[in-house]
Structure formats: C-alpha cells, structure tokens
C-alpha cells in the first residue's frame, strides 16, 4: 500500500467512517493514523530517527518529516535525532538549544507487516478514544437512574447492557433475593463510575437510599420541579424504608403528593423495590418534632436531646415499646439513620425508675455532705439542685423559695456546702501532690483541685502534659467502631466539662507555654467570622 496513491482522500474518508461508527471525534482517528504511519516509517528509516507524519485535513496528503533537535555538546544521545549547536549552523544562522531542524523525507510504501502494525495502532487509539467518551458520558450520569438489559450473571453479579457499554450490579447491591435471567429489563442507580485499564467500569445499585429518592423524583412531578424536597432517606433494602420530605409551597402537602391519588405514586416505587414498605415522613427543623415523626407509627411521650453527644432519648408508653423498636430493631435503626442521631428508647416505667434512682442518689449526697435530714435533702433535689457547687454559690434568693427556709437557714446551708467543698479540695490537693503533680498545673486557672487529682490519676502531672491533651480526652466524646458509636470517657467528664471548655483550657495552656501565638489565633478567628459573614 503506497501512501502516495492518487486517491489520497481515502485516508480522510476512512477516518470519517470510523469516527462516525464509533461516535468519536474524526480528529482523533486522523491523529492515530499519523502515529501509525510514523511508526511504519521508523521501521523503514531506522527506529532512532524522530519521524513525524502530518496528514493534510483537506487533501489527505501525508507529509513525512525527519526532526532533529539542537542540544548541548555533552547531551547528544542519538545523532539520528539530535545535533550540537556547531552541527546545526549549516542549517540555521544562529541555532540555540531546543531548536528543531525539520527535513521532508520521501513517503514510504507500507508493506504487509507495516500495514498490519499501522492498523493495530489505529484500532488501539480508537478504542482508547471510545473508552474516554464512554467514561465521560457515564460519569456525567452518576447519581441517576439508568435502564438496561441483563446480559449474564457472573458469581452472583449481574452484567447489564446499558447501551454504549456494560455495567455491573454486584451481589450485595441487589434487593433481597432478586434473581434475573438474560434479556430481563432492569432499572438501577449509577452509584460509581471508575476509569480502569480495561475501560470505564460502571457500578450499579438497587439498595442505595438515593435509588429510592430518584424513583420518587421520577414519579412525583413536584419533587422534580423542586417544590418538594427529599431531605433524608433511610432504607432496609427489600423490607422497609423511611423518607423525609418538605414542601416549599404551603398549599401542597408533601406527604400527600408523594403518596398520590389512591397511593398510585408510592405504589409505583414500592413495586420497583420488590414490595419494600415506605414510611413518608414530614421533615421538620426541630429535631425533637422530626424524631417523633420518624418513629411513626409508634407514639412518643417525651424526647430528651443531648446535642453535645449527638444522642437523643425517647420515652414511649410501655405498650408502644415493641412498636417503636420494630422487628429486630428496624424502626429505631431507620429513624436513627434518617435523623443522624443515636437514639435510646425507654418506656415510661424505665424512665420513672431512673428518675427515682437519680433522686435517691442526690438526696443521699446532700444528706451526707450537708448533714441534713431526708425530707430537707429531698426538698433541695425537688427544687432542681444537683450538686454542692449549686448550693454553695447560688443567690440566696433561690434558696429562700424552698418551703421552710429563711435567711439564717439559707446562709447556714451555703456555709456547710462551702466548708465541704473546701475540705474536698484540700484532700484532693494533698492527693495530687502525693502523685507528683507540679505547681504549674495546680496553679493553672480553670482547674479545681479535684480536677487536678483526676488528671494526676491519668498521669497528667505538668502543664506540658495538659497542653498535649485533646479536647475529647478531657471532655469525652464518641467514636465509630465497626459501624457503631462507642463512648470515650473523658478524664474531666464527671465535672460536666464541655468540649468547648476543654478546648479553651488546652489552648490557654499552649499559649502560656509559648507553643501558640495568640495573635495568630486572633487572625484565624477573624477569618472564620469573615467567612461566616460571606456565607
């Protein structure tokens, strides 16, 4: 095959045909042809030569050129592709490093082997371009639903024909015990698209919570139009699901719109999800109200939120406990996923029992510490006093509201409380010194002697030790282990220290030790405020 044949337009026609068939840019096919012809020319003229081929985009004429680059004298590796400045002077008036000397060379005739090699290069380039196009196409559709046809099953995984490529629905992404046969139609959610050596890999899912959200978007025009928004979704695939929705139009009921006339809209989604029962819940900004909705169909008596620990306590009537928890904990688990909170469910009897235990514990503490009879101690607890510090340092007016307490009695109560606290502090200080605590930590503002003793028992004995602590080590926190939230007890957690207080104390210690420049902290704080203002 001679490249100098009269029908030079054949190259352009071939490139156009291949590009049209593979749905890629004709320019990519022509570039592949140029590379394949250059490779064939190198086999004819020598592999060390830098042979380049340019195909005219209008006439189809292929021009073969030899390129030699000007390099430094000691950098010449191949005289076939490089030359020194002195050698280049016969071609250029004032050659400099990096200049290229380009000479046209005669076209080559492609023998059978060279033609086959050129064909392989073109096919390879076309395949690469096709893969890139497929990746870009499916990457843009990530997070949407796609319809496909089942091709085959491999080790429990379903290979799906999605038009211009294949996708995989893994065994763990199928709902329950779904089974498919070749040529079955299947609707799935594009969960991920990855670029791999063998081409773009499209991963499908039917268990992802967003699959259900996208199905509702297809069935409910108000969601598609943005009048109703899906705020959260939680699923136990194939069994039960909860979806929280909110309407931005007061005249439209979000739950009713999702249910549809006689349940037609939600039923269409249920049928697609193999009969998965769906609870549609109105979303609410108030966490407690939202949680009460999320625990439907169970009734809730009381909700107690611990924002710092991101936990919530729900009290339900005794007969509602099994309904609130659900079969194998399903209802409370889905409500937890929906709200993003850890939920503890108590019956009214359990909560009453716990309250009584706390009441008895605080009563006993006041009786022992303040030398009070049981009735008087119970009065203190009933008025909301939980520890000695509250009694010792509260305004006298708050003690005088207790029945039978006058000015003299209130003053005596505070005196006893302060004396007891001072005695506890004295003993704690002695214990801390015996454990080897340095004065730098004892005198640090913000730590009581009892806190210092607790730190010493945890081997924090100097201000330097304290400054290296993390806020959660002091105040406690939560970590996730094997998908479950686990409580980390803080050294000072029993003193009701918050994460913010712990962070402030640790940062103050670092500033005192000169580890942190306070001016830098001020600059960061100003930047944070400015960023918040912009938002």
C-alpha positions, 0 to 999 in steps of 0.5 A, a space after each residue: 500500500 503506497 501512501 502516495 496513491 492518487 486517491 489520497 482522500 481515502 485516508 480522510 474518508 476512512 477516518 470519517 467512517 470510523 469516527 462516525 461508527 464509533 461516535 468519536 471525534 474524526 480528529 482523533 482517528 486522523 491523529 492515530 493514523 499519523 502515529 501509525 504511519 510514523 511508526 511504519 516509517 521508523 521501521 523503514 528509516 531506522 527506529 532512532 530517527 524522530 519521524 513525524 507524519 502530518 496528514 493534510 485535513 483537506 487533501 489527505 496528503 501525508 507529509 513525512 518529516 525527519 526532526 532533529 533537535 539542537 542540544 548541548 555538546 555533552 547531551 547528544 544521545 542519538 545523532 539520528 535525532 539530535 545535533 550540537 549547536 556547531 552541527 546545526 549552523 549549516 542549517 540555521 544562522 544562529 541555532 540555540 538549544 531546543 531548536 528543531 531542524 525539520 527535513 521532508 523525507 520521501 513517503 514510504 510504501 507500507 508493506 504487509 507487516 507495516 500495514 498490519 502494525 499501522 492498523 493495530 495502532 489505529 484500532 488501539 487509539 480508537 478504542 482508547 478514544 471510545 473508552 474516554 467518551 464512554 467514561 465521560 458520558 457515564 460519569 456525567 450520569 452518576 447519581 441517576 437512574 439508568 435502564 438496561 438489559 441483563 446480559 449474564 450473571 457472573 458469581 452472583 453479579 449481574 452484567 447489564 447492557 446499558 447501551 454504549 457499554 456494560 455495567 455491573 450490579 454486584 451481589 450485595 447491591 441487589 434487593 433481597 433475593 432478586 434473581 434475573 435471567 438474560 434479556 430481563 429489563 432492569 432499572 438501577 442507580 449509577 452509584 460509581 463510575 471508575 476509569 480502569 485499564 480495561 475501560 470505564 467500569 460502571 457500578 450499579 445499585 438497587 439498595 442505595 437510599 438515593 435509588 429510592 429518592 430518584 424513583 420518587 423524583 421520577 414519579 412525583 412531578 413536584 419533587 422534580 420541579 423542586 417544590 418538594 424536597 427529599 431531605 433524608 432517606 433511610 432504607 432496609 433494602 427489600 423490607 422497609 424504608 423511611 423518607 423525609 420530605 418538605 414542601 416549599 409551597 404551603 398549599 401542597 402537602 408533601 406527604 400527600 403528593 408523594 403518596 398520590 391519588 389512591 397511593 398510585 405514586 408510592 405504589 409505583 416505587 414500592 413495586 420497583 423495590 420488590 414490595 419494600 414498605 415506605 414510611 413518608 415522613 414530614 421533615 421538620 427543623 426541630 429535631 425533637 418534632 422530626 424524631 417523633 415523626 420518624 418513629 411513626 407509627 409508634 407514639 412518643 411521650 417525651 424526647 430528651 436531646 443531648 446535642 453535645 453527644 449527638 444522642 437523643 432519648 425517647 420515652 414511649 408508653 410501655 405498650 408502644 415499646 415493641 412498636 417503636 423498636 420494630 422487628 429486630 430493631 428496624 424502626 429505631 435503626 431507620 429513624 436513627 439513620 434518617 435523623 443522624 442521631 443515636 437514639 435510646 428508647 425507654 418506656 415510661 416505667 424505665 424512665 420513672 425508675 431512673 428518675 427515682 434512682 437519680 433522686 435517691 442518689 442526690 438526696 443521699 449526697 446532700 444528706 451526707 455532705 450537708 448533714 441534713 435530714 431526708 425530707 430537707 435533702 429531698 426538698 433541695 433535689 425537688 427544687 432542681 439542685 444537683 450538686 454542692 457547687 449549686 448550693 454553695 454559690 447560688 443567690 440566696 434568693 433561690 434558696 429562700 423559695 424552698 418551703 421552710 427556709 429563711 435567711 439564717 437557714 439559707 446562709 447556714 446551708 451555703 456555709 456547710 456546702 462551702 466548708 465541704 467543698 473546701 475540705 474536698 479540695 484540700 484532700 484532693 490537693 494533698 492527693 495530687 501532690 502525693 502523685 507528683 503533680 507540679 505547681 504549674 498545673 495546680 496553679 493553672 486557672 480553670 482547674 479545681 483541685 479535684 480536677 487536678 487529682 483526676 488528671 494526676 490519676 491519668 498521669 497528667 502531672 505538668 502543664 506540658 502534659 495538659 497542653 498535649 491533651 485533646 479536647 475529647 480526652 478531657 471532655 469525652 466524646 464518641 467514636 465509630 467502631 465497626 459501624 457503631 458509636 462507642 463512648 470515650 470517657 473523658 478524664 474531666 467528664 464527671 465535672 460536666 466539662 464541655 468540649 468547648 471548655 476543654 478546648 479553651 483550657 488546652 489552648 490557654 495552656 499552649 499559649 502560656 507555654 509559648 507553643 501558640 501565638 495568640 495573635 495568630 489565633 486572633 487572625 484565624 478567628 477573624 477569618 472564620 467570622 469573615 467567612 461566616 459573614 460571606 456565607 
